[in-house]
Amino acid sequence: MIRRWRDTLYEIESMRRFAGLTLTKPIPDETTILNFRYLLETHQLGRQIFEEIKQYL
């Protein structure tokens, strides 16, 4: 599943823009993405981020 996220970041420009990434710099590898996910879950930041984004929808 993480590999699909990385592939999606390569293939879909709007996803790269949302993530603040470009093709001129390396896209994070699977380990980096998993470490980021782990930090979000450990510090329960996923819910906070979701609530923040929800305010703009």
MITOR-974092 format. One record per residue: residue number from 1; x, y, z of N, C-alpha, C in turn; residue in three letters. Coordinates in nm, 3 decimals. Layout:
[NUM,[X,Y,Z],[X,Y,Z],[X,Y,Z],"ALA"]
...
//
This chain:
[1,[0.082,-0.119,0.000],[0.000,0.000,0.000],[0.087,0.127,0.000],"MET"]
[2,[0.193,0.127,0.078],[0.280,0.244,0.083],[0.345,0.266,-0.053],"ILE"]
[3,[0.380,0.159,-0.122],[0.438,0.172,-0.256],[0.340,0.242,-0.349],"ARG"]
[4,[0.211,0.212,-0.335],[0.111,0.278,-0.419],[0.107,0.428,-0.391],"ARG"]
[5,[0.123,0.468,-0.264],[0.125,0.610,-0.231],[0.243,0.678,-0.300],"TRP"]
[6,[0.357,0.613,-0.293],[0.476,0.670,-0.357],[0.457,0.681,-0.507],"ARG"]
[7,[0.402,0.576,-0.567],[0.375,0.579,-0.711],[0.275,0.689,-0.745],"ASP"]
[8,[0.174,0.706,-0.660],[0.074,0.811,-0.681],[0.139,0.948,-0.678],"THR"]
[9,[0.233,0.968,-0.587],[0.301,1.097,-0.580],[0.380,1.125,-0.708],"LEU"]
[10,[0.433,1.020,-0.769],[0.503,1.038,-0.897],[0.406,1.071,-1.010],"TYR"]
[11,[0.293,1.004,-1.011],[0.203,1.009,-1.126],[0.103,1.123,-1.126],"GLU"]
[12,[0.059,1.169,-1.009],[-0.050,1.267,-1.004],[0.001,1.400,-0.950],"ILE"]
[13,[0.001,1.499,-1.038],[0.057,1.630,-1.003],[-0.017,1.694,-0.886],"GLU"]
[14,[-0.149,1.683,-0.880],[-0.225,1.747,-0.771],[-0.187,1.687,-0.636],"SER"]
[15,[-0.156,1.558,-0.631],[-0.112,1.495,-0.505],[0.025,1.548,-0.465],"MET"]
[16,[0.114,1.568,-0.562],[0.246,1.624,-0.531],[0.232,1.765,-0.478],"ARG"]
[17,[0.147,1.846,-0.542],[0.128,1.983,-0.494],[0.071,1.983,-0.353],"ARG"]
[18,[-0.026,1.896,-0.326],[-0.085,1.888,-0.192],[0.021,1.854,-0.088],"PHE"]
[19,[0.113,1.763,-0.125],[0.218,1.720,-0.033],[0.338,1.814,-0.033],"ALA"]
[20,[0.337,1.914,-0.121],[0.449,2.008,-0.127],[0.573,1.948,-0.190],"GLY"]
[21,[0.554,1.856,-0.284],[0.666,1.787,-0.348],[0.673,1.824,-0.496],"LEU"]
[22,[0.791,1.808,-0.553],[0.810,1.829,-0.697],[0.893,1.713,-0.751],"THR"]
[23,[0.896,1.703,-0.882],[0.978,1.598,-0.944],[1.123,1.639,-0.958],"LEU"]
[24,[1.154,1.763,-0.924],[1.293,1.808,-0.932],[1.374,1.763,-0.810],"THR"]
[25,[1.304,1.717,-0.706],[1.370,1.662,-0.587],[1.316,1.521,-0.566],"LYS"]
[26,[1.393,1.435,-0.499],[1.347,1.297,-0.479],[1.216,1.290,-0.399],"PRO"]
[27,[1.127,1.200,-0.443],[1.005,1.170,-0.369],[1.045,1.081,-0.251],"ILE"]
[28,[0.988,1.103,-0.132],[1.025,1.019,-0.016],[1.007,0.870,-0.044],"PRO"]
[29,[1.097,0.790,0.009],[1.086,0.645,-0.010],[0.985,0.587,0.089],"ASP"]
[30,[0.961,0.456,0.077],[0.861,0.389,0.159],[0.891,0.400,0.308],"GLU"]
[31,[1.018,0.390,0.346],[1.056,0.398,0.488],[1.023,0.536,0.544],"THR"]
[32,[1.052,0.640,0.469],[1.023,0.776,0.514],[0.873,0.795,0.533],"THR"]
[33,[0.794,0.746,0.437],[0.649,0.758,0.446],[0.596,0.681,0.568],"ILE"]
[34,[0.647,0.560,0.589],[0.605,0.481,0.706],[0.645,0.546,0.837],"LEU"]
[35,[0.765,0.603,0.843],[0.808,0.673,0.965],[0.718,0.793,0.994],"ASN"]
[36,[0.681,0.867,0.890],[0.592,0.980,0.907],[0.456,0.934,0.959],"PHE"]
[37,[0.405,0.827,0.900],[0.276,0.772,0.945],[0.284,0.728,1.091],"ARG"]
[38,[0.393,0.664,1.127],[0.412,0.619,1.265],[0.412,0.738,1.361],"TYR"]
[39,[0.480,0.846,1.325],[0.481,0.965,1.410],[0.341,1.025,1.424],"LEU"]
[40,[0.266,1.030,1.314],[0.129,1.080,1.322],[0.045,0.998,1.419],"LEU"]
[41,[0.057,0.865,1.407],[-0.022,0.777,1.494],[0.024,0.783,1.639],"GLU"]
[42,[0.154,0.786,1.661],[0.209,0.789,1.797],[0.164,0.914,1.872],"THR"]
[43,[0.162,1.026,1.803],[0.127,1.153,1.868],[-0.018,1.194,1.842],"HIS"]
[44,[-0.095,1.101,1.785],[-0.238,1.123,1.756],[-0.260,1.253,1.679],"GLN"]
[45,[-0.175,1.276,1.582],[-0.185,1.399,1.503],[-0.278,1.383,1.383],"LEU"]
[46,[-0.305,1.261,1.344],[-0.393,1.239,1.230],[-0.529,1.302,1.251],"GLY"]
[47,[-0.585,1.282,1.367],[-0.717,1.339,1.398],[-0.710,1.492,1.400],"ARG"]
[48,[-0.605,1.547,1.458],[-0.590,1.692,1.463],[-0.578,1.752,1.323],"GLN"]
[49,[-0.501,1.687,1.239],[-0.485,1.735,1.102],[-0.618,1.727,1.028],"ILE"]
[50,[-0.689,1.616,1.045],[-0.818,1.600,0.980],[-0.915,1.710,1.024],"PHE"]
[51,[-0.921,1.738,1.153],[-1.011,1.841,1.204],[-0.974,1.978,1.147],"GLU"]
[52,[-0.846,2.005,1.134],[-0.800,2.133,1.078],[-0.842,2.146,0.932],"GLU"]
[53,[-0.822,2.041,0.855],[-0.858,2.042,0.712],[-1.009,2.053,0.696],"ILE"]
[54,[-1.082,1.985,0.783],[-1.229,1.985,0.776],[-1.286,2.127,0.785],"LYS"]
[55,[-1.218,2.215,0.856],[-1.265,2.352,0.870],[-1.269,2.426,0.734],"GLN"]
[56,[-1.185,2.383,0.642],[-1.177,2.449,0.512],[-1.268,2.387,0.408],"TYR"]
[57,[-1.331,2.277,0.442],[-1.418,2.209,0.344],[-1.561,2.257,0.355],"LEU"]
//
